[in-house]
């Protein structure tokens, strides 16, 4: 479990394809604190640390992850958001995030607001029931609040700290992001369907 509060960013240094899998070597300030077999959220995707060396860690994504997330489009030198799993002895600053991406969305606009930024995204219509006005949504692993919600789009506001300490500053229009909807909404939708 994660909170959507990004601890650090990392840089993809190497990508290795093996069959239908892809392994990623990521350089980050967190590398010295990581442990093999630890879960780490990377751009909102929960992956397992397999190896650590020289200020880098290695993770592997299988075909299922590559198809359902934006992992398949990662390139060398891309900046990714990183968060270690939450500890149960502190405050939950964001919201409960599993690191299990539900879908991807496309950035359709970026508006600078003289001190903050608004990013709008379009997503598949079938997820319309999972996003409501002022609900928490996880975008590339970041816990954010959705507003201007429609059946297939929403907007988030980014404060300067988040802009500077995550990969939101490198996001461009038409980029694809990972989305994880709020877990409570998914449970409610499921209960309504099986009545």
N, C-alpha and C positions, 0 to 999 in steps of 0.2 A: 504494500500500500504506500501511496505517496500523497503529497498535499498540493502539488502544483506550484510550489514556491521554489523557483530555480536557484540552485546553489552556485552553479558555475556554468560556463560554456566550455565546450571542447572543440577541437579541430580534427577533422578526419584526415589521417595521414596516409593510410593505405587501405585498399579494398581488394579482397581476394575472393574470386568466384570458385566454388567447388561444387560441381553438379548443379543442383537448383538452389544451393545456399550461397549466401554472401557473408564474408567475415569483414569486420571493420576494426582497424587500429585507430584509436582516438587518443589524442594528446590533450591533457587537461591538468589544472592545478590540483584536482581531486585524486589523481592517480596514486599518490603515496598513501592515501587513506583508504583505498579500496581493498577488497579481499576477493580472492577467487571464490566463485560460487555465489557471490552477492548479487542481488537484484539492483539494477540501476535504470532509472528512467532516462531515455535518450530521445529527445524530441517527442516525448510523450509515450514512447514505446518501452515497455519493461523487457529488458534483456539481461542475460546472466553473464557476469564477468568470467571469462575463461582463462585469461592470461594477463599478467601485468609485467611491464618492463620498460625501462628508460623513459619514465614519465608518461607512459601510455598504457591503455588497457585494450583488450581484444574481446569483441562480442560477435556472435553469429546469428544471422536471421535466416529462418527457413522460408520455403516458398510461400506458405500461408501468410506470413508477416509481410513479405515483399509485395504480395498482391493487394493486401488490405490496407497498407500504410504507404507513406512516401519514401520508405527505406530504399526501394528499388531505384530511386532517382538520386540518391546521395552521391556526391562527387568528392574527390580529394580536395581539401582545403575548405569544404563546407563547415560552417559554424553550427554546432548543435547545442541545445539546452540539456543540462544534466541535473538530476536530483537523485540522491540516495534515498532508500526507503525510510519512511518516517519512524521515529522512535515513539513509543507509547507513554513517555514520561514528560511530554511537553505540550505546548499549545498547538492546535491545528490551525495554522494561519490561513491556509487556502480552503480547500474542500477535499473530501475523500476521493482520491484518484487511484485507479487500479493499474494504470499503464497498459490497458487493453484497448487499443484504438478501435472505435466503432466504424469510422469512415474517414475519408479525406474530404477537404473542401478547398475551393479556389479563392484566392484573394482577389476581389473585384475592384477594390478602391482603397487608397491610403490618403487620408486628409490630415495635413498638419494644422493644428489648432493653436498656434502661438504658445507653446508650452506643453502640449500633449498631442497625441495622435489618435485618429480613429481609423481602424481597419475593418473593412466589411468583407464578408465571406459568403459564398454560395455553396450549398451542400445538396445531396440527393433528397428529393421530396419525401421519400419513405421515412425519413427521420424527423419530419415536421412535428410530431407529437412530443418529441423529447426536448424541445427547446422552447422556453417561455420567456417573457420579458423579465429581466433582472435575475435570471438563473445563472448559476455557475456553469461554465463550460471550460474544458481543457483544450487549449490550442497549442500544438507542438510542446505539450507538457506543462504549459503555463495555466494556472488557475485564473480565469478572467470572468467578467460579468457580461452577459449578452444583453443588448438592447436593440431597438428598431428591428424586432423579430418579425419575419414573415414566414410563409410556408417553406421557403427554401433559402433564406438568408438571415444573417444577423450581423451586428456591428459590436466591436469591443473598443473601449477607450484605454489607451496606454499612457501611463504616467512616465515622467522622465527616468525614474530609477529603473523601471522595468524595461524601458526602451534601451537603456545603456547597459544593463546587466543580463540581457537575454539576446536571442538571435532576432528579435523583432526589428532591430535596427538594420538588418540585412535583408528583411523580407521585401519582396517586390510584387507589384501587381501581376497577376496570373500565376504566382507561385502556388504550389499545392502544400497544404498543411495537414497534420494529423489532428483528428477530432475525437475526443472521448466525452460523451454526454454524461450528465449527472446520473449516478447509480440509482438514486431513489426514483427518478423519472422512468428508468428502464424497468424497475420492479413494478411500478404502477401500471405501465403499459402492458407488461406481461400478465398481470392479474386481470386487467380489463379484457384481454384477449381470450383467457381461458374460462371465463364465467359461463 
